[in-house]
């Protein structure tokens, strides 16, 4: 699988992607990203839409919080990504490339593709799964610094089942 959520920057990305290259399956994120229509005019397009989305997903999961962060991520991993994906891109996308693309992307198609890919990761799909809504609150004024540099506070966490209309669990810590 191309999609490794938590260790993209800590691992050697080229090794991870080369080991994971396989025929497209229903678990392949790139197949889902390719299904999103590209609303850009064909003239002047330097990067495939799915590639910009893949770099954005990997960058965001690596902690990128801005378009400039995405540009730096794309520069840092350009050679590994293009080699592993078999692309010939002369240079990585800039922050402007991401900006212009995101202004035109079909957001509902993107959400649908990510939702469908996420469901494909679950053995048997999303049949018979109960959706839980998690809500957390912290009691105002209860936060106190600890010796280790953290914080101690009083909190309540509630898991709510929308189909059943009941709260499963309320806990104070």
N, C-alpha and C positions, 0 to 999 in steps of 0.2 A: 504494500500500500504506500502511496506517495505521502500520505498525510500523517505526520508524526507531530502530535500536538505540543508536547511540553519540553522537548529537548532540542529544538531546531538549532539554537545557537550553541549549546554545549557539545553537541556531537559534530563529527565531520559530516556535513550535509551531503557531500559527494558520495561518500561510502553508503550512507543510508539510502539515498535515491537509487544508486546503481544496484544495490542488493534487492531493492523492492520493485524494480522494473519487471513488469509482467504484462500479459495480455489484459485488455480492459475487461473488468468484471463488474458485477453490480455493486461491488464495494469500492470501485475506483472513482475517486472524487473528480478527477479530470473529465471523465465521461459525463458526469453531471454538470460540470462547469461549461463544457462544450455545448450543452443543450440550451444555454442561455443565449437569446438572440443578441447580436451585436448591432446596436442602433447607430454606430458611427458611419460616416460616409466612407466608402471604400478607398477613396483617394487619400494618400498620406498616412494610412494605417501602418505602423511599424511593428506593433505587437499584437498577437492574437488576443482576443478578449479573455479567453480561458486562462491564458498565461498571466495577464494582469490580475485576474481574480485569484489565481493560485498563489502568486507572490503576495498579494494582499492578505489572503487567509493565513499563509505561513508567517508573514510579518506580524500580523496582529496577534497571533498565538505566541509569538516570540517577544511581545511587549511593545510593538510599535504603536504609537499613539497619535501620529500625525503623518501627513503626506511626506514630509521630509524624512521622517523615520523610515517610511516605506522605501523611499529612494535609497537611503543608506543601506537598508537591508538588501535591496535588489542589487546594489553595487557589490556588497560583501559576498553575496552568494551567486552572482551572475554566472561565473564559469561552471560551478557545480550544477546549477539548475539546467543550463543549456546543454551541457554534456549528458546529464542523466536523462533529459527529456528528448534528446536528439534534435535540438533546434539550432539554427544558425542565426543568432542575433548578434549584431556587431557591438551593441552597447546595451546596458540595462535601462529600464524605463526611468524617467525622471519624475519628480513630484508633479510636474505639469502634465505628464502623460497620465498619471493616476487621476489628477484633478479633472481633466477633460473627459476621461473615460467614466468616472463616477458620476459626473453630471448627466450622462446620457444612458447609464445602465438601467435596465428594467428591474426595479427593486423587487416587485412581486415575483418575477421569474427567478431572481436570485434567491429569494426566501424559499420559494417552492423547491428549487434545486437542492439547497442545503438541507431543507426538511426531508426531502425524499432520500438524499444520501444518508442522513442521520438514521432514518428508519431502516434503510438497507443494512446498516451495521448491526441491527438487532436480529439475532436468529429468530426466524419465524415472523419478522416484521412487527408492526405495532398492534397486532390483533391481541385482544384480551389484556392490554396494559391499562392500568388505572393511572390517570394523570393526577399528580400531586402538586399542589401549590404551596410553596414555602414562604413564610412571612416571618421576619424577625424584628424585634423591637428592643431597644435599650432604654432602661429607666434613666430619665434625665437626672444628671447630678450624681450618678452612681459610679462613674469612672474614676478609678484611683490607680496611680502608677505603682508598679511592682518593683522589687529590687533588681530584677533581671532586665529592666527597661521596657517591659510590656505593660499591659493594663489589665486590671481586674474590674469587672462590671456586672451588673445584674441585667440579664437578658431573658426574653421569652421568645421561643421559636414555636411556630405553629405550622403543622402540615395539614392541609385541607384537601379533601377529595371532592371535586366539583360534581362528579356523577352521583355520589352518595349524599352530598350535602352535609357532611360531618367533618369535624376536626379529628384527625387521627392521634395527634400527640401535641401536648403543650409542655414545655420544659423550661425551668428557670435554672440558670447557671450562675 
